[in-house]
Amino acid sequence: MSELSDTSNDRESRWRALMASAQDGDHAAYGELLSDLFPVLLRFVVRKWPNAHDTEDVVQEILVSIHTVRQTYDRRRPFTPWLMTIAARRVADAARSRYARGANETTVDVLPETFDGDGAKSEQETRDDREALRRAMAILPASQRQAIELIKIQGLSLDEASQVTGKSVGALKVGIHRAIKAMRQALERIG
């Protein structure tokens, strides 16, 4: 048998033993296993995804996944295929995420400068807009006004606003929809 496969078999045996100990609660063995895996996973990610600037982030995602599903490892089976399946899936997830993000982003060499030109609103116009919004909100029923303030102004999630108001998420959605519609009509009349 070649030296390479002896090393590979030794490594497999070591990782299986460390994972079994980690599953039994041995934190030192788990730390040792993760330390062993990091450079191997880094090489794997670089081979699968050359020129990526975030390879270490992808490796961290793989390690988090291993941590999350470590109890699913079957000690009677080889460790490396289990590990590499997780690694391949996280690399694929990262590639999909980067592709999706890239599809929605545009890169520019020179950022445009902003300036106070004809297209910019004056302070007076901004104050007028705020006042118009205050008047439009004033016509809303209290429950709709509260929903708008919590979700649209304070930035609470629907679940958080539901806890504050005691209303269901569905009721809040309906309230916000109706409030926005009423405010839009009021602003059209005012403006």
C-alpha positions as CSV (number, residue, x, y, z in Angstrom):
1,M,0.0,0.0,0.0
2,S,1.3,3.5,-0.8
3,E,2.3,6.0,1.8
4,L,-0.5,8.3,0.6
5,S,-3.2,5.8,1.3
6,D,-1.7,4.8,4.7
7,T,-1.8,8.5,5.6
8,S,-5.4,8.8,4.3
9,N,-6.4,5.7,6.3
10,D,-4.7,6.9,9.4
11,R,-6.4,10.3,9.0
12,E,-9.8,8.6,8.5
13,S,-9.4,6.5,11.6
14,R,-8.3,9.5,13.6
15,W,-11.2,11.6,12.5
16,R,-13.7,8.8,13.2
17,A,-12.3,8.4,16.7
18,L,-12.3,12.2,17.4
19,M,-15.9,12.5,16.1
20,A,-17.1,9.6,18.2
21,S,-15.5,11.2,21.3
22,A,-17.0,14.6,20.3
23,Q,-20.4,13.0,20.1
24,D,-19.8,11.6,23.6
25,G,-19.2,15.1,24.9
26,D,-15.4,15.3,24.7
27,H,-14.8,19.0,24.0
28,A,-11.1,18.6,23.6
29,A,-11.5,15.9,20.9
30,Y,-14.0,18.1,19.1
31,G,-11.7,21.1,19.1
32,E,-8.9,18.8,17.8
33,L,-11.1,17.5,15.1
34,L,-12.1,21.0,13.9
35,S,-8.5,22.1,14.0
36,D,-7.6,19.1,11.8
37,L,-10.5,19.7,9.4
38,F,-9.9,23.5,8.8
39,P,-6.9,23.2,6.5
40,V,-8.4,20.2,4.6
41,L,-11.6,22.1,4.1
42,L,-9.8,25.2,3.0
43,R,-8.0,23.3,0.3
44,F,-11.2,21.6,-0.7
45,V,-13.0,25.0,-1.1
46,V,-10.1,26.6,-3.0
47,R,-10.1,23.6,-5.4
48,K,-13.8,23.8,-5.9
49,W,-14.0,27.6,-6.0
50,P,-10.8,29.1,-7.2
51,N,-10.3,32.9,-6.9
52,A,-13.0,33.3,-4.3
53,H,-12.3,36.1,-1.9
54,D,-14.5,34.5,0.8
55,T,-13.1,31.0,1.0
56,E,-12.5,31.2,4.8
57,D,-16.1,32.3,5.2
58,V,-17.3,29.3,3.3
59,V,-15.1,27.0,5.4
60,Q,-16.6,28.6,8.5
61,E,-20.1,27.8,7.1
62,I,-19.0,24.2,6.6
63,L,-17.7,24.0,10.2
64,V,-21.0,25.5,11.5
65,S,-22.9,22.9,9.5
66,I,-20.8,20.1,10.9
67,H,-21.4,21.4,14.4
68,T,-25.2,21.6,13.7
69,V,-25.5,18.1,12.4
70,R,-22.7,16.4,14.3
71,Q,-25.1,14.0,16.0
72,T,-26.2,12.6,12.6
73,Y,-22.8,11.1,11.9
74,D,-23.1,7.3,12.1
75,R,-20.0,5.9,13.8
76,R,-20.2,2.7,11.8
77,R,-19.7,4.5,8.5
78,P,-16.7,6.3,7.1
79,F,-16.3,9.9,8.2
80,T,-14.7,11.5,5.1
81,P,-17.7,11.0,2.8
82,W,-20.1,12.4,5.4
83,L,-17.8,15.4,5.8
84,M,-17.3,16.0,2.1
85,T,-21.0,15.8,1.4
86,I,-21.6,18.6,3.9
87,A,-18.6,20.6,2.4
88,A,-19.9,20.2,-1.2
89,R,-23.3,21.3,-0.2
90,R,-22.1,24.4,1.6
91,V,-19.8,25.3,-1.4
92,A,-22.8,25.0,-3.7
93,D,-24.9,27.1,-1.3
94,A,-22.2,29.8,-1.3
95,A,-22.0,29.8,-5.1
96,R,-25.7,30.1,-5.4
97,S,-25.8,32.9,-2.9
98,R,-22.9,34.8,-4.7
99,Y,-24.6,34.3,-8.1
100,A,-27.9,35.6,-6.7
101,R,-26.3,38.6,-5.0
102,G,-24.2,39.3,-8.2
103,A,-27.4,39.3,-10.3
104,N,-28.8,42.1,-8.3
105,E,-25.7,44.2,-7.8
106,T,-23.9,46.6,-10.2
107,T,-20.3,47.5,-9.8
108,V,-19.0,50.9,-10.8
109,D,-15.5,52.2,-11.1
110,V,-16.3,55.8,-10.0
111,L,-19.0,56.6,-7.5
112,P,-21.2,59.5,-8.6
113,E,-21.0,62.7,-6.5
114,T,-24.2,64.0,-5.0
115,F,-25.0,67.6,-5.0
116,D,-27.8,70.0,-4.3
117,G,-29.1,70.6,-7.8
118,D,-32.5,71.0,-9.4
119,G,-33.5,67.4,-8.7
120,A,-32.8,67.7,-4.9
121,K,-35.5,68.8,-2.6
122,S,-35.0,71.9,-0.6
123,E,-35.4,72.0,3.2
124,Q,-38.8,73.6,2.8
125,E,-40.0,70.9,0.5
126,T,-38.8,68.2,2.9
127,R,-40.6,70.0,5.8
128,D,-43.8,70.3,3.7
129,D,-43.6,66.5,2.9
130,R,-43.3,65.7,6.6
131,E,-46.2,67.9,7.5
132,A,-48.3,66.3,4.8
133,L,-47.5,62.8,6.1
134,R,-48.4,63.9,9.7
135,R,-51.8,65.2,8.4
136,A,-52.4,62.0,6.5
137,M,-51.5,59.9,9.5
138,A,-53.8,62.0,11.7
139,I,-56.9,61.0,9.7
140,L,-56.2,57.3,10.4
141,P,-58.1,55.3,13.1
142,A,-55.9,54.8,16.2
143,S,-55.3,51.1,15.4
144,Q,-54.1,51.7,11.9
145,R,-51.9,54.6,13.0
146,Q,-50.4,52.4,15.7
147,A,-49.6,49.7,13.2
148,I,-47.9,52.2,10.8
149,E,-45.9,53.7,13.7
150,L,-44.7,50.3,15.0
151,I,-43.9,48.6,11.7
152,K,-43.1,51.4,9.2
153,I,-41.6,54.0,11.5
154,Q,-40.1,52.1,14.4
155,G,-39.2,49.1,12.2
156,L,-40.7,46.4,14.3
157,S,-41.4,43.0,12.6
158,L,-44.9,41.9,12.3
159,D,-44.4,39.4,15.1
160,E,-43.0,42.0,17.4
161,A,-45.8,44.4,16.6
162,S,-48.3,41.6,17.2
163,Q,-46.9,41.1,20.7
164,V,-47.0,44.8,21.5
165,T,-50.6,45.3,20.2
166,G,-52.1,41.9,21.0
167,K,-53.4,41.7,17.4
168,S,-52.7,38.9,15.0
169,V,-50.1,39.3,12.3
170,G,-52.9,39.0,9.7
171,A,-54.9,41.8,11.4
172,L,-51.8,44.0,11.4
173,K,-51.2,43.3,7.7
174,V,-54.7,44.3,6.8
175,G,-54.5,47.4,9.0
176,I,-51.3,48.5,7.4
177,H,-52.7,47.9,3.9
178,R,-55.8,50.0,4.7
179,A,-53.7,52.7,6.4
180,I,-51.4,53.1,3.4
181,K,-54.3,53.2,1.0
182,A,-56.0,55.9,3.1
183,M,-52.8,57.9,3.5
184,R,-52.2,57.7,-0.3
185,Q,-55.7,59.1,-0.9
186,A,-55.3,61.8,1.7
187,L,-51.9,62.8,0.2
188,E,-53.4,63.0,-3.3
189,R,-56.1,65.4,-2.0
190,I,-53.6,67.5,0.0
191,G,-51.0,67.6,-2.8
